[in-house]
Amino acid sequence: MKTRIIAQSDPIAAVATLEIIRSGGVVAVPTDTVYGVACAVDNPDAIKQLYLIKERDALKAIPVLVGTHRQSENLAADFSKAAKKLAERFWPGALTIIVEKNPVLPAELTIYPTVGLRMPNYAWLLELMQACGPLAATSANISGAPSPATAEEVLAQLDGRVELVIDGGRCEGGIPSTVVDCSQSQISILREGGISAEDILKTVSLN
């Protein structure tokens, strides 16, 4: 496979990305943190390919990026009151919300009863997902290797493994997302990242 690179500013970038995603392919795209590899969330074969590209352990679930609040609610069996409060307050942004997954999601996405959802603070990607739907997505690196902040760093690891890399320049990188488990009656902060535990708890406690 020959990997293509298209500048994000190129008018054909979104069209080319959509074509590959809709045909069951995997692409590398910039986000508000690092570059990610992404595919359609409802395509089991594409998700399997994503695992192979990254050499990722099947025990590690693939997170899902969403472009709208409605998409997130459709992916959940139960998008709890706490999850809604957090999404309304902190999305788009550095917050991953774990919820009970909708049983229609492919088993290849996660072997667990939950799924992690995030709305990235990246306008180009949000607009893309409003056209193609949510994306199964994780960092564009071989598992265990450094997460790439540029298209060149993506190619250094994944050249020939993905069909397309969208070059959006250097990603901001930095602090990872805060991860909050909202799948139970009491929330649990699994990782404190860009959003403080104090702000999470304060938001959830609001009437």
DRENPA-3360 file (N, C-alpha, C; in nm, 2 decimals, always signed):
BEGIN
1 = MKTRIIAQ = +0.08/-0.12/+0.00/+0.00/+0.00/+0.00/+0.09/+0.13/+0.00 ~ +0.05/+0.22/-0.09/+0.13/+0.35/-0.09/+0.04/+0.45/-0.01 ~ +0.11/+0.51/+0.09/+0.04/+0.61/+0.17/+0.04/+0.75/+0.10 ~ -0.08/+0.80/+0.09/-0.09/+0.94/+0.04/-0.08/+1.04/+0.15 ~ -0.03/+1.16/+0.12/-0.03/+1.27/+0.21/-0.11/+1.39/+0.14 ~ -0.21/+1.44/+0.21/-0.28/+1.56/+0.16/-0.28/+1.66/+0.27 ~ -0.25/+1.79/+0.23/-0.26/+1.90/+0.33/-0.41/+1.92/+0.37 ~ -0.43/+1.94/+0.50/-0.56/+1.97/+0.55/-0.63/+2.08/+0.48;
9 = SDPIAAVA = -0.55/+2.18/+0.44/-0.60/+2.30/+0.37/-0.64/+2.28/+0.23 ~ -0.60/+2.16/+0.17/-0.64/+2.13/+0.04/-0.79/+2.10/+0.03 ~ -0.86/+2.16/-0.07/-1.00/+2.14/-0.08/-1.05/+1.99/-0.09 ~ -0.96/+1.91/-0.14/-1.00/+1.77/-0.16/-0.97/+1.68/-0.03 ~ -0.91/+1.74/+0.07/-0.87/+1.66/+0.19/-0.99/+1.59/+0.26 ~ -1.10/+1.67/+0.28/-1.22/+1.61/+0.35/-1.28/+1.50/+0.26 ~ -1.29/+1.53/+0.13/-1.36/+1.44/+0.04/-1.28/+1.31/+0.03 ~ -1.15/+1.32/+0.02/-1.06/+1.20/+0.01/-1.07/+1.12/+0.14;
17 = TLEIIRSG = -1.07/+1.19/+0.26/-1.08/+1.12/+0.38/-1.22/+1.04/+0.40 ~ -1.33/+1.11/+0.36/-1.46/+1.05/+0.37/-1.47/+0.93/+0.28 ~ -1.41/+0.94/+0.16/-1.42/+0.82/+0.06/-1.35/+0.70/+0.13 ~ -1.23/+0.72/+0.19/-1.16/+0.60/+0.25/-1.24/+0.55/+0.37 ~ -1.29/+0.64/+0.45/-1.36/+0.59/+0.57/-1.49/+0.51/+0.53 ~ -1.56/+0.57/+0.43/-1.68/+0.50/+0.39/-1.66/+0.37/+0.31 ~ -1.54/+0.36/+0.26/-1.51/+0.23/+0.19/-1.44/+0.13/+0.28 ~ -1.43/+0.16/+0.41/-1.38/+0.07/+0.51/-1.23/+0.08/+0.53;
25 = GVVAVPTD = -1.17/+0.19/+0.49/-1.03/+0.21/+0.51/-1.00/+0.28/+0.65 ~ -0.87/+0.29/+0.67/-0.81/+0.36/+0.79/-0.73/+0.48/+0.74 ~ -0.75/+0.59/+0.81/-0.68/+0.71/+0.78/-0.61/+0.77/+0.90 ~ -0.50/+0.85/+0.88/-0.44/+0.92/+0.99/-0.47/+1.07/+0.98 ~ -0.52/+1.13/+1.09/-0.57/+1.26/+1.09/-0.52/+1.34/+1.21 ~ -0.50/+1.47/+1.20/-0.46/+1.55/+1.32/-0.58/+1.57/+1.41 ~ -0.55/+1.58/+1.54/-0.65/+1.61/+1.64/-0.60/+1.73/+1.73 ~ -0.68/+1.76/+1.84/-0.64/+1.86/+1.93/-0.52/+1.82/+2.02;
33 = TVYGVACA = -0.49/+1.69/+2.02/-0.38/+1.64/+2.10/-0.26/+1.59/+2.02 ~ -0.28/+1.47/+1.95/-0.18/+1.41/+1.87/-0.24/+1.36/+1.74 ~ -0.17/+1.31/+1.65/-0.23/+1.25/+1.53/-0.29/+1.12/+1.57 ~ -0.40/+1.09/+1.50/-0.47/+0.96/+1.53/-0.49/+0.88/+1.41 ~ -0.51/+0.75/+1.42/-0.56/+0.67/+1.32/-0.70/+0.64/+1.34 ~ -0.78/+0.65/+1.24/-0.93/+0.64/+1.26/-1.00/+0.56/+1.14 ~ -1.11/+0.51/+1.18/-1.20/+0.44/+1.08/-1.34/+0.45/+1.13 ~ -1.43/+0.40/+1.05/-1.57/+0.40/+1.08/-1.60/+0.32/+1.20;
41 = VDNPDAIK = -1.68/+0.37/+1.30/-1.70/+0.30/+1.42/-1.79/+0.17/+1.41 ~ -1.86/+0.17/+1.30/-1.96/+0.06/+1.27/-1.91/-0.05/+1.17 ~ -1.78/-0.04/+1.14/-1.72/-0.13/+1.04/-1.62/-0.23/+1.11 ~ -1.66/-0.35/+1.14/-1.58/-0.45/+1.22/-1.44/-0.47/+1.15 ~ -1.45/-0.49/+1.01/-1.32/-0.52/+0.94/-1.22/-0.40/+0.95 ~ -1.28/-0.28/+0.94/-1.19/-0.16/+0.95/-1.13/-0.15/+1.09 ~ -1.20/-0.19/+1.19/-1.15/-0.18/+1.33/-1.04/-0.29/+1.35 ~ -1.07/-0.41/+1.29/-0.96/-0.51/+1.29/-0.83/-0.46/+1.23;
49 = QLYLIKER = -0.85/-0.39/+1.12/-0.73/-0.34/+1.04/-0.66/-0.24/+1.13 ~ -0.74/-0.16/+1.20/-0.68/-0.06/+1.29/-0.59/-0.12/+1.39 ~ -0.64/-0.23/+1.45/-0.56/-0.31/+1.55/-0.43/-0.36/+1.49 ~ -0.44/-0.41/+1.37/-0.32/-0.47/+1.30/-0.22/-0.36/+1.27 ~ -0.27/-0.24/+1.22/-0.18/-0.13/+1.19/-0.10/-0.09/+1.31 ~ -0.16/-0.08/+1.42/-0.10/-0.04/+1.54/-0.02/-0.15/+1.62 ~ -0.05/-0.27/+1.58/+0.00/-0.39/+1.65/-0.05/-0.38/+1.80 ~ -0.17/-0.35/+1.81/-0.24/-0.32/+1.94/-0.30/-0.45/+2.00;
57 = DALKAIPV = -0.28/-0.46/+2.13/-0.34/-0.57/+2.20/-0.49/-0.57/+2.20 ~ -0.56/-0.68/+2.17/-0.70/-0.68/+2.16/-0.77/-0.65/+2.30 ~ -0.69/-0.66/+2.40/-0.75/-0.63/+2.54/-0.76/-0.48/+2.56 ~ -0.70/-0.40/+2.47/-0.71/-0.26/+2.49/-0.82/-0.20/+2.39 ~ -0.92/-0.15/+2.45/-1.04/-0.10/+2.37/-0.99/+0.02/+2.29 ~ -1.07/+0.04/+2.18/-1.05/+0.16/+2.10/-1.15/+0.27/+2.14 ~ -1.10/+0.39/+2.17/-1.19/+0.50/+2.21/-1.26/+0.54/+2.08 ~ -1.37/+0.62/+2.10/-1.45/+0.67/+1.99/-1.45/+0.82/+2.00;
65 = LVGTHRQS = -1.43/+0.89/+1.88/-1.44/+1.03/+1.87/-1.58/+1.06/+1.81 ~ -1.65/+1.17/+1.87/-1.78/+1.20/+1.82/-1.78/+1.35/+1.77 ~ -1.87/+1.38/+1.68/-1.88/+1.51/+1.62/-1.99/+1.59/+1.67 ~ -2.09/+1.52/+1.74/-2.21/+1.59/+1.80/-2.25/+1.52/+1.92 ~ -2.32/+1.59/+2.01/-2.37/+1.53/+2.13/-2.47/+1.42/+2.10 ~ -2.55/+1.43/+1.99/-2.64/+1.33/+1.95/-2.57/+1.20/+1.92 ~ -2.46/+1.21/+1.85/-2.38/+1.09/+1.82/-2.34/+1.02/+1.95 ~ -2.29/+1.09/+2.05/-2.25/+1.03/+2.17/-2.36/+0.95/+2.24;
73 = ENLAADFS = -2.48/+1.01/+2.24/-2.60/+0.95/+2.31/-2.64/+0.82/+2.23 ~ -2.62/+0.82/+2.10/-2.66/+0.70/+2.02/-2.56/+0.59/+2.04 ~ -2.44/+0.62/+2.09/-2.34/+0.51/+2.11/-2.35/+0.45/+2.24 ~ -2.43/+0.51/+2.33/-2.44/+0.46/+2.47/-2.58/+0.39/+2.49 ~ -2.57/+0.28/+2.57/-2.69/+0.22/+2.62/-2.76/+0.31/+2.72 ~ -2.68/+0.38/+2.79/-2.73/+0.47/+2.89/-2.63/+0.59/+2.91 ~ -2.67/+0.70/+2.85/-2.59/+0.82/+2.86/-2.64/+0.90/+2.99 ~ -2.58/+0.87/+3.10/-2.64/+0.91/+3.23/-2.64/+1.06/+3.25;
81 = KAAKKLAE = -2.71/+1.11/+3.35/-2.72/+1.25/+3.38/-2.59/+1.31/+3.41 ~ -2.50/+1.24/+3.48/-2.37/+1.29/+3.50/-2.29/+1.30/+3.37 ~ -2.30/+1.20/+3.28/-2.23/+1.21/+3.15/-2.28/+1.33/+3.07 ~ -2.41/+1.36/+3.08/-2.46/+1.47/+3.00/-2.41/+1.60/+3.06 ~ -2.40/+1.61/+3.19/-2.35/+1.74/+3.25/-2.21/+1.76/+3.21 ~ -2.13/+1.65/+3.22/-1.99/+1.67/+3.18/-1.97/+1.70/+3.03 ~ -2.04/+1.64/+2.95/-2.03/+1.66/+2.80/-2.07/+1.80/+2.77 ~ -2.18/+1.85/+2.83/-2.22/+1.99/+2.80/-2.13/+2.09/+2.85;
89 = RFWPGALT = -2.06/+2.06/+2.96/-1.96/+2.16/+3.02/-1.82/+2.15/+2.95 ~ -1.78/+2.04/+2.92/-1.63/+2.02/+2.88/-1.61/+1.98/+2.73 ~ -1.71/+1.95/+2.66/-1.70/+1.91/+2.52/-1.73/+2.03/+2.43 ~ -1.65/+2.05/+2.32/-1.53/+1.97/+2.28/-1.42/+2.01/+2.37 ~ -1.33/+1.91/+2.40/-1.22/+1.93/+2.49/-1.16/+1.80/+2.54 ~ -1.07/+1.82/+2.64/-0.99/+1.71/+2.69/-1.06/+1.63/+2.79 ~ -1.17/+1.57/+2.76/-1.25/+1.48/+2.85/-1.30/+1.36/+2.77 ~ -1.26/+1.24/+2.82/-1.31/+1.12/+2.78/-1.41/+1.06/+2.88;
97 = IIVEKNPV = -1.53/+1.04/+2.83/-1.64/+0.99/+2.92/-1.66/+0.84/+2.88 ~ -1.66/+0.76/+2.99/-1.68/+0.61/+2.97/-1.83/+0.59/+3.01 ~ -1.90/+0.52/+2.91/-2.04/+0.49/+2.94/-2.07/+0.35/+2.90 ~ -2.19/+0.30/+2.94/-2.23/+0.17/+2.90/-2.25/+0.17/+2.75 ~ -2.20/+0.08/+2.68/-2.20/+0.09/+2.53/-2.33/+0.04/+2.47 ~ -2.37/+0.09/+2.36/-2.49/+0.04/+2.29/-2.45/-0.10/+2.23 ~ -2.53/-0.20/+2.26/-2.50/-0.33/+2.21/-2.49/-0.35/+2.06 ~ -2.53/-0.25/+1.98/-2.51/-0.26/+1.84/-2.37/-0.23/+1.79;
105 = LPAELTIY = -2.29/-0.18/+1.88/-2.15/-0.15/+1.85/-2.07/-0.28/+1.82 ~ -1.98/-0.29/+1.73/-1.91/-0.41/+1.70/-1.83/-0.46/+1.82 ~ -1.82/-0.59/+1.83/-1.74/-0.65/+1.94/-1.60/-0.62/+1.92 ~ -1.56/-0.59/+1.80/-1.42/-0.57/+1.77/-1.37/-0.43/+1.83 ~ -1.46/-0.34/+1.85/-1.43/-0.21/+1.91/-1.38/-0.22/+2.05 ~ -1.45/-0.31/+2.13/-1.41/-0.33/+2.27/-1.48/-0.45/+2.32 ~ -1.40/-0.53/+2.40/-1.45/-0.65/+2.45/-1.53/-0.63/+2.58 ~ -1.53/-0.50/+2.63/-1.58/-0.46/+2.76/-1.73/-0.41/+2.74;
113 = PTVGLRMP = -1.81/-0.40/+2.84/-1.94/-0.35/+2.83/-1.95/-0.20/+2.82 ~ -1.84/-0.14/+2.82/-1.84/+0.01/+2.82/-1.76/+0.06/+2.70 ~ -1.77/+0.19/+2.67/-1.70/+0.25/+2.56/-1.66/+0.39/+2.60 ~ -1.54/+0.43/+2.56/-1.49/+0.57/+2.59/-1.52/+0.66/+2.48 ~ -1.58/+0.78/+2.51/-1.62/+0.88/+2.41/-1.55/+1.01/+2.43 ~ -1.51/+1.08/+2.32/-1.45/+1.21/+2.34/-1.49/+1.30/+2.22 ~ -1.52/+1.42/+2.24/-1.54/+1.52/+2.13/-1.42/+1.61/+2.12 ~ -1.33/+1.59/+2.02/-1.21/+1.67/+2.01/-1.24/+1.82/+1.98;
121 = NYAWLLEL = -1.15/+1.90/+2.03/-1.16/+2.05/+2.01/-1.08/+2.08/+1.88 ~ -1.13/+2.03/+1.77/-1.06/+2.04/+1.64/-1.17/+2.06/+1.53 ~ -1.18/+2.18/+1.48/-1.30/+2.21/+1.40/-1.30/+2.12/+1.27 ~ -1.19/+2.10/+1.20/-1.19/+2.02/+1.08/-1.24/+1.88/+1.10 ~ -1.19/+1.82/+1.21/-1.23/+1.69/+1.25/-1.38/+1.68/+1.29 ~ -1.43/+1.78/+1.36/-1.57/+1.78/+1.40/-1.66/+1.79/+1.28 ~ -1.62/+1.87/+1.18/-1.70/+1.88/+1.06/-1.70/+1.75/+0.98 ~ -1.58/+1.69/+0.98/-1.57/+1.56/+0.91/-1.67/+1.46/+0.97;
129 = MQACGPLA = -1.67/+1.45/+1.10/-1.76/+1.35/+1.17/-1.90/+1.39/+1.16 ~ -1.94/+1.51/+1.14/-2.08/+1.54/+1.12/-2.12/+1.49/+0.98 ~ -2.02/+1.46/+0.89/-2.06/+1.41/+0.76/-2.05/+1.25/+0.76 ~ -1.95/+1.20/+0.83/-1.93/+1.05/+0.82/-1.98/+0.97/+0.95 ~ -2.00/+1.05/+1.06/-2.04/+0.98/+1.18/-1.92/+0.96/+1.27 ~ -1.94/+0.90/+1.39/-1.83/+0.88/+1.49/-1.72/+0.80/+1.43 ~ -1.60/+0.81/+1.49/-1.48/+0.74/+1.44/-1.42/+0.66/+1.56 ~ -1.39/+0.54/+1.53/-1.30/+0.46/+1.62/-1.16/+0.52/+1.60;
137 = ATSANISG = -1.10/+0.57/+1.70/-0.97/+0.64/+1.68/-0.88/+0.63/+1.80 ~ -0.75/+0.61/+1.77/-0.65/+0.61/+1.87/-0.52/+0.67/+1.81 ~ -0.42/+0.69/+1.89/-0.30/+0.76/+1.84/-0.23/+0.68/+1.73 ~ -0.18/+0.76/+1.63/-0.12/+0.71/+1.51/+0.02/+0.66/+1.52 ~ +0.04/+0.56/+1.61/+0.17/+0.51/+1.63/+0.17/+0.36/+1.65 ~ +0.28/+0.29/+1.64/+0.29/+0.15/+1.68/+0.27/+0.15/+1.83 ~ +0.20/+0.05/+1.88/+0.17/+0.05/+2.02/+0.31/+0.04/+2.10 ~ +0.32/+0.14/+2.20/+0.44/+0.15/+2.28/+0.54/+0.25/+2.23;
145 = APSPATAE = +0.52/+0.29/+2.10/+0.61/+0.39/+2.05/+0.56/+0.53/+2.07 ~ +0.64/+0.64/+2.06/+0.59/+0.78/+2.08/+0.47/+0.81/+2.00 ~ +0.38/+0.89/+2.05/+0.26/+0.94/+1.98/+0.31/+1.05/+1.89 ~ +0.27/+1.05/+1.76/+0.32/+1.15/+1.67/+0.25/+1.29/+1.68 ~ +0.33/+1.40/+1.66/+0.27/+1.53/+1.66/+0.27/+1.59/+1.53 ~ +0.33/+1.53/+1.43/+0.34/+1.58/+1.29/+0.31/+1.47/+1.19 ~ +0.27/+1.50/+1.07/+0.25/+1.40/+0.96/+0.37/+1.32/+0.94 ~ +0.49/+1.39/+0.94/+0.62/+1.32/+0.92/+0.64/+1.21/+1.02;
153 = EVLAQLDG = +0.61/+1.24/+1.15/+0.62/+1.14/+1.25/+0.53/+1.03/+1.23 ~ +0.41/+1.05/+1.18/+0.32/+0.94/+1.15/+0.38/+0.85/+1.04 ~ +0.43/+0.91/+0.93/+0.49/+0.83/+0.83/+0.61/+0.75/+0.87 ~ +0.69/+0.81/+0.97/+0.80/+0.73/+1.02/+0.76/+0.60/+1.08 ~ +0.64/+0.59/+1.13/+0.59/+0.46/+1.19/+0.50/+0.39/+1.10 ~ +0.41/+0.46/+1.03/+0.30/+0.39/+0.96/+0.30/+0.40/+0.81 ~ +0.41/+0.45/+0.75/+0.41/+0.46/+0.60/+0.39/+0.32/+0.54 ~ +0.29/+0.31/+0.45/+0.26/+0.19/+0.39/+0.15/+0.11/+0.47;
161 = RVELVIDG = +0.11/+0.15/+0.59/+0.01/+0.08/+0.67/-0.12/+0.15/+0.66 ~ -0.12/+0.28/+0.63/-0.25/+0.35/+0.62/-0.26/+0.41/+0.48 ~ -0.38/+0.43/+0.43/-0.40/+0.48/+0.30/-0.37/+0.63/+0.28 ~ -0.40/+0.70/+0.39/-0.39/+0.85/+0.38/-0.35/+0.91/+0.51 ~ -0.27/+1.01/+0.50/-0.24/+1.10/+0.61/-0.28/+1.24/+0.58 ~ -0.36/+1.30/+0.66/-0.40/+1.44/+0.65/-0.30/+1.52/+0.73 ~ -0.23/+1.61/+0.66/-0.12/+1.69/+0.72/-0.18/+1.83/+0.77 ~ -0.20/+1.84/+0.90/-0.26/+1.96/+0.95/-0.15/+2.04/+1.03;
169 = GRCEGGIP = -0.02/+2.01/+1.00/+0.08/+2.07/+1.08/+0.10/+2.01/+1.21 ~ +0.18/+2.08/+1.30/+0.21/+2.02/+1.43/+0.09/+2.03/+1.52 ~ +0.05/+1.91/+1.58/-0.06/+1.91/+1.68/-0.01/+1.97/+1.81 ~ -0.10/+2.02/+1.89/-0.06/+2.09/+2.02/-0.01/+1.99/+2.12 ~ -0.06/+1.86/+2.11/+0.00/+1.76/+2.21/-0.03/+1.80/+2.35 ~ +0.07/+1.78/+2.44/+0.06/+1.82/+2.58/-0.02/+1.72/+2.66 ~ -0.10/+1.78/+2.75/-0.17/+1.70/+2.86/-0.27/+1.61/+2.80 ~ -0.28/+1.48/+2.84/-0.39/+1.39/+2.78/-0.52/+1.43/+2.85;
177 = STVVDCSQ = -0.62/+1.36/+2.79/-0.76/+1.39/+2.84/-0.78/+1.33/+2.98 ~ -0.87/+1.40/+3.05/-0.92/+1.34/+3.18/-1.02/+1.23/+3.14 ~ -1.01/+1.12/+3.21/-1.10/+1.00/+3.18/-1.19/+0.98/+3.30 ~ -1.32/+0.99/+3.28/-1.42/+0.97/+3.38/-1.52/+0.86/+3.35 ~ -1.53/+0.76/+3.44/-1.62/+0.65/+3.42/-1.76/+0.69/+3.47 ~ -1.85/+0.70/+3.38/-1.99/+0.74/+3.41/-2.09/+0.62/+3.39 ~ -2.03/+0.50/+3.39/-2.11/+0.38/+3.36/-2.18/+0.33/+3.48 ~ -2.14/+0.37/+3.60/-2.20/+0.33/+3.72/-2.28/+0.44/+3.79;
185 = SQISILRE = -2.35/+0.41/+3.90/-2.43/+0.51/+3.96/-2.34/+0.62/+4.02 ~ -2.22/+0.59/+4.06/-2.12/+0.69/+4.11/-2.01/+0.70/+4.01 ~ -1.98/+0.82/+3.97/-1.87/+0.84/+3.88/-1.73/+0.81/+3.94 ~ -1.64/+0.77/+3.85/-1.50/+0.74/+3.90/-1.40/+0.81/+3.80 ~ -1.31/+0.89/+3.86/-1.21/+0.96/+3.78/-1.09/+0.86/+3.76 ~ -1.08/+0.81/+3.64/-0.97/+0.71/+3.61/-0.84/+0.77/+3.58 ~ -0.84/+0.89/+3.53/-0.72/+0.96/+3.49/-0.74/+1.11/+3.50 ~ -0.66/+1.18/+3.57/-0.67/+1.33/+3.58/-0.58/+1.39/+3.47;
193 = GGISAEDI = -0.63/+1.46/+3.37/-0.55/+1.51/+3.27/-0.57/+1.66/+3.25 ~ -0.63/+1.70/+3.14/-0.64/+1.84/+3.11/-0.75/+1.91/+3.19 ~ -0.84/+1.84/+3.25/-0.95/+1.89/+3.33/-0.93/+1.84/+3.48 ~ -0.93/+1.92/+3.57/-0.91/+1.88/+3.71/-1.02/+1.80/+3.77 ~ -0.98/+1.71/+3.87/-1.08/+1.63/+3.94/-1.18/+1.72/+4.01 ~ -1.13/+1.84/+4.06/-1.22/+1.93/+4.13/-1.33/+1.98/+4.04 ~ -1.29/+2.02/+3.91/-1.39/+2.07/+3.82/-1.49/+1.96/+3.78 ~ -1.44/+1.84/+3.77/-1.53/+1.73/+3.73/-1.64/+1.71/+3.84;
201 = LKTVSLN = -1.59/+1.70/+3.96/-1.68/+1.68/+4.08/-1.78/+1.80/+4.10 ~ -1.73/+1.92/+4.08/-1.81/+2.04/+4.09/-1.92/+2.04/+3.99 ~ -1.89/+2.00/+3.86/-1.99/+2.00/+3.76/-2.09/+1.89/+3.78 ~ -2.05/+1.77/+3.82/-2.15/+1.67/+3.85/-2.24/+1.70/+3.96 ~ -2.20/+1.78/+4.06/-2.28/+1.81/+4.17/-2.38/+1.92/+4.15 ~ -2.37/+1.99/+4.04/-2.46/+2.09/+4.01/-2.60/+2.04/+3.98 ~ -2.70/+2.11/+4.02/-2.84/+2.07/+3.99/-2.88/+2.10/+3.85;
% end
